Amino acid sequence: MQTARDLQNQLRNIDHKSYPAYKGLRGSYQFEGYELHIDHVQGDPFAAPSHVRIEVPLRDAKFPEWSTKDNLTKTALADELTRQFERQVAHYTFKAKGSGKSGLLSVTRCGQEVLKRTACEIGEKHLIARFSVGFPANGRTINARELEKILFDFLPDCVEHTFFYQNINQQKVEQALFLYDDQEALRQILKQEKLAAFVADKAILPRKSGVSDLPLKNSVPFSSPTSMRRTYILPHKGVITGMAVPVGITLIVGGGYHGKSTLLEALQTGVYNHIAGDGREYVITDNTAVKLRAEDGRGIRNVNISMFIKDLPNKKDTSAFSTPDASGSTSQAAGIAESMEAGSHLFLLDEDTSATNFMVRDAFMQQVIQREKEPITPFLERAEDLYKKAGISTILVAGSSGAFFHIADTIIQMDNYVPKDITASVKKLCSQYPLPAVSVTDFQLPHSHRIMSRPAESSKRLRHNSRGNHSDSGAAKPERLKTRISGTDGFSLGRQEIDLRYTEQLIDAEQTAALGLLLKYAVEHLADGRRTLPEIVQFLWKNLSLHGLSFFTENQKISCGYATPRIQEIYACLNRYRGL
């Protein structure tokens, strides 16, 4: 490894030379207290900035042992350090002058949720921080003196005040880790108490706006119904009270604009832990929960939707159904089958974003269109079996149909953002409005053996990779598939577009970038026409958990800009790839 002085000498030697001379800086350098690694150098000052990382030995960082005791604690600590590093770096970005992206210092900007990110990772012996630097130039001529300012003045100051425990706001770090520990304790309580979700009293659920995830000021704090209020003891916060939502079928009703969808949206993001001040810190949902909706026009490949749709007029087999352009009801049926395959134990649905004919058929319609003429078995008639026979709970927002009252175990009315437990009173009314008797086909869990095959256009471009023993040794090196990310809306892989707009629990563009990396790896290395989709996802998930996202890169080096998605979103991504 070279020294900081070596780097300084190189910078002075290449000053005023052509920009490609920066390429010679790639390598590792020992600074006081940390190592500096220049992993990738941009091609010109207008290109994507250079990738840089620092590694600080944990023995020198001197964080308390309890703060790095396990992977969960490391995730919380890394998240807080990323936020502090970003604030430090913001003071210096573009302080070094030049053309294009010269002087840019870019660190991941975290949202309200705590995610495992490549921006900061804590290993067994080192703390690793990754970020981007715009190497300065005048035109396309190297301005090494400005880069020297960044690497020898700005960066050491940021590192010193972020990654060394004695120099940081220790109380803030402690509070962040204690909060995360309490949130994980609540998740364990959910499992022990057989709860689908928990919403703490005084939580702030409404958001600032449709484009801001910050809490809405002067909003009504959450107050749980007395009948559903539970009290628990957390390791650090101590006593906490709130609404405990039991497993089973829960219905959320109420007038328009009274907070039904707001509560559901809080529950769907409750699969993630939130930072202090968010308002939803103690809104905790079963972390396998999936928000389902109609997705008109999405592609479906070999999905068993026979639980909901069968006996089509054209005799098409729905136990392995495929279509490039699904209707709302078909896409929702496929979404349920795929989510079951992904291991979800809780479905979240909103009547507003669901296909009406998939959800319910009223008595009048059943009289007009006889059962044998309707291939769709509505969700209303399957929800109980999903819970009793498959252990999958449902939380449903309903505003127009009273049919769901009959099957609901718990009914919550939102009244001016205040929840009320109206289960007992509604159940009395149900006897006055009985549902018509219907004949429902037997409930059978969907079985799938979907094989993931390589797209025809790339079948001759199989890449050999010994890590996964994925191909024949004589295969030719394939053409590299390029990925282009479009925020949380999706990404393109080669010529294929993966539309993730309606995968609503995908909350960060860095998760989308990670999904692009995982799908690219799956297409190039795993889709051999023999492996099933679950086998491929399990391979991805196992190595993601053991080795991180770097496992799926060409040289096993990763930059900042990636965040780990849930396994449910990995399934959702692969299910929406039309090239397979």
Buried (B, 14 or more C-beta within 10 A) or exposed (E): EEEBEEBBEBBEEBBEEEBEBBBEBEBBBBBEBBBBBBBBBBBBBBBBBBBBBBBBEBEBBEBEEEBBEEEBBBBBBBBBBBBBBBEBBEEBBEEBEBBBBBBBBBBBEBBBBBBBBBBBBBEEEBBBBBBBBBBBBBEBBBBBEBBBBBBBEBBBEBBBBBBBEEEBEEEEBBBBBBBBBBBBBBBEBBEEEEBBBBBBBEBBBBBEEEEEBBBBEEBEEBBBBEEBBBEBEBEEBEEBBBBBBBBBBBBBBBEEEBBBBBBBBBBBBBBBBBBEEBBBBBBBBBBBBBBBBBBBEBBBBBBBBBBBBBBEEEEBEBBBBEBEEBBBBBBBBBBBBBBBBBBBBBBBBBBBBBBBBBBBBBEEEBEEEEEEEBBBBBBBBBBBBBBEEBEBBBBBBBBEBBBBBBBBBBBBBBEEBBBBBBBEEBBEEBEEEEBEEEEEEEBEEBEBEBBBBBBEEBEEBBBBBEEBEBBEEEBEEBEEBEBEBBEBBBBBBBEBBBBBBBBBBBBBBBBBBBBBBBBBBBBBBBBBEEBBBBBBBBBBBEBBEEEBBBBBBEEEEBBBBBBBBBBBBBBBBBBBBBBB
